Amino acid sequence: MKTITPFKTTEAVTLNLKGNFSKVLIVKVDANFEVEGKLIDRKALPKTKRHTLCLEWADFPSSPGPLPTARS
């Protein structure tokens, strides 16, 4: 899990690719403490020969899932 907090100057995180993981969760917290997250498959990450990768929040689309329906 990587976080983008209101205290950071950019909406980017650095990911170490040497680790053993199949998905990465990027969580963004805004100044009003509202939270948004993006779950990214390792296969969807850009290919690189380096050991680290800089991920920009805007580079990955939000995956809108179906909203839960209200039960009466």
ABEGO torsion letter per residue (X at the ends): XBBBBAABABBBBBBBAABBBABBBBBBBBAAGBBBBBBBBAAABBBBABABBBBBAAABBBBBBBBBBBBX
